[in-house]
Amino acid sequence: MKTSATLQKIGFFIIQATILLLPLFFLTVTSEFYEFNKLALLIVTSSILTLIMAANFVLDRQVRLLRSPLGLPLLSLFAAWIFSTFLKTPNRLDALVDPGQTSTIIFLILFFLAATNLIRTKKELELAFSTLLVSTAILALITIAWGSGLIPQIIPFKFAQNPTWTPLGSPLTALLLFITLLPLQIILTLKDKSSSTKTLLLSLSILGSVVASGLLIFRLFGSGPNSRPVFLPQAASWAIALESIKISPILGTGPATYLSNFSRFRPLNFNLTPLWNIRFTSAGNYYLQLLSTLGLFGLAAYTFLVLRSSNLFFHIFKSSSESPFRALALGSTLSLIILFISQLIIPSSIVTLFVIFILLVIATQAFKQMGSSLVHEANIDIVAASDTGIRSPLLPWIFLGLALLLIIPTVYLGSRAYAAEIYFQTALKAAAGNQGKATYDNLLKAMQANPYKDTYRLAYSQTNLLLANSAAAQPNLTAQDRSTITQLIQQSIREAKNAVALNPAKVTNVENLATVYRNLLNLAQGADVWTVASYRQAILLDPANPNLRIALGGVLYSLKNYDEAIRFFQAAADLKPNLPNAHYNLAAAYKEKGDLRNAVASMQVVVNLVDKSSADFTKAAAELEDLKTKLGETAAPTTPEAQTPTQTQLEAPKPLPSPRISPPIELPAELGPDETTNTPAPSPATSPAASPSPAPNQ
């Protein structure tokens, strides 16, 4: 049918556009420029392609799908992500909106399904592959231009002034892409002699990839350790995965929960590494990340896909076929294997996953064009139960209905999520420009567009707290001022609690709530009890974190509860013995308690730990001598064994925050922390009409 053929041509054009644009696509209107916008593009194009494919089925009155060895692994992977998301993830929106999570996998599978069925001729397959080469060549040219160091000096955009900048968002992902596609390009160059133009294009693409790779390797690994990418070590990734599957072996803890797993399960010896103060949101090994978040089911499904893809390579490697598409099948499956191996040591981005699925499409189509029995079209129409054998149009309409059932909610929720990101980015720009009212209003709009994103709640909570502190610092507060401050404080606490309600297992949400309470110690009654309770809850979620214990010890120190402060400072020192700040705070608490001998011993540890050439050493040494003088010692105490010097900035326990309001503001009891992490669902975002009207900076 003519209409069906037209739809197929439109679909193929969209496939080409997606292959060309997705690696290069980014926008600055959202808070994250790269992966979030690539995901948005993937969802839009995959949705359109799915509808085109479904419409073609209806027009043809039959459902014909390309069957391949990859079908069952992809179906298993689809099921693993769906079940784990809806049965395990605390905040499902994180899994559905965050790049690289559930929505990414779902729409990559839909893209694969549509592309393998809408690419129908040898010419279309060659064009699709050429489009991938063109996209890679453009990326290589951009990498070379920036890597030369000239472009970053002349462009006015701060975000792109790094010589390793790339539209992919990660120079390591770009390097991996160049290295991965090199074998495919080389094999085609050596095997395909049919076109001098094609050979020239391949040669130029190879040259560009090699030069760009060399520049990235130099910039990333030859410019000192500070420029090198940082990953969670394999040993820590393995330990976290093992502990995670003890909680939920089959489905894991759910997509988008790796930060929570890292906080809860990272081993204690991780604190002795230089990366101890980083909170990782992904494992250094993609397979271990799948094991942790998707459990044994998810890991088995992905391993199934890897094995089936590898089997395609060995099948074509042993084949004696003389088809011109043999080189394309061999090269694409070899590049796939390299990508799968790289996932053992490098976290996967949305571009990495996209390239995997594009190579799967190319390999599948190459096998089809070769006439391989492994890949063939199959008619799965329902045939009416009659002697005439007339086809029933029921199944195509069912397929179209399922497509609409998936895509309509996706368009509605996705557009709201994207609008919320735009509002959030506008708020961040306003905050950077010290425009308080614009920050406040746009954060409110972001929460109204997407009330299930804890990041917006955290930012809104902090904004209200800053406005409350600013208002409380004014002299001679009126009754109206106190009312405004009270309302701002209540909004700050409420939104901090709502963030915890959205994801109670996420330690950053609970830590933010504790920080909010801590900043209210001089403003609100009961804030001291609430602060301590929230920090204790955060410690339960991140038991190996010494900084949380230092923070709680500092609160107890400011409340003059020195015995409890000493207990938490000592716990921090036990978790990380080479952390000078833990021993420094411990010395301060001992000093205030009047235990000068232990204060001297703790300060001596500080002196042994800090860099002898730093200002911290001078500061600690002076305080040590002062403590010795007060103790009446003339000889130095026994020096603990010296450890590797650690660069740090020593900070004594912080005093109670200012400003102070007298009498303190009374807050309702329901604004206190919940006794357990089973918090209620968050309340809707405050409407503009109900919000206070502070006088922030313009």
Buried (B, 14 or more C-beta within 10 A) or exposed (E): EEEBEEBBEBBBEBBBEBBBBBBBBBBEEBBBBBBBBBBBBBBBBBBBBBBBBBBBBBBBBBBBBBBBBBBBBBEBBBEBBBBBBBEBBBBBBBBBBBBBBBBBBBBBBBBBBBBBBBBBEBEBBBBBBBBBBBBBBBBBEBBBBBBEEEBBEEEEEEEBBEBBBBBBBBBBBBBBBBBBBBBBBBBBBEBBEEEEEBBEBBEEBBEBBBBBBBBBEBBBEEEEEEBEBEBBBBEBBBBBBEBBBEBBEBBBBBBBBBBBBBBBBBBEEBBBEEEBEEEBBBBBBBBBBBBBBBBBBBBBBBBBBBEBBBEBBEBBEEBEBEBBBBBBBBBBBBBBBBBBEBBEEBBBBBBBBBBBBBBBBBBBBBBBBBEBEBBEEEEEBBEEEEEEEEBBBEBBBBBBEEBEEBBEEBEEBBEBBBBBBBBBBBBBBBBEEEBBBBBBBBBBBBBBBBBBBBBBBBBBBBBBBBBBBBBBEEEEBEEEBBEBBBBBBBBBBBBBBBBBBBBBBBBBBBBBBBBBBBBBBBBBEBBBEBBBBBBBBBBEBBBBBBBBBBBBBBBBBBBEBBEBBBBBBBBBBEBBBBBBBBBBBBBBBBBBBEBBEBBBBBBBBBBBBBBEEBEBBEBBBEBBBEBBEEEEBEEEBEEBEEEEBBEBEBEBBEEEBEBEBEEBBEBEEEBBBBEEBEBEEBEEBBEEEEBBEBEBEE
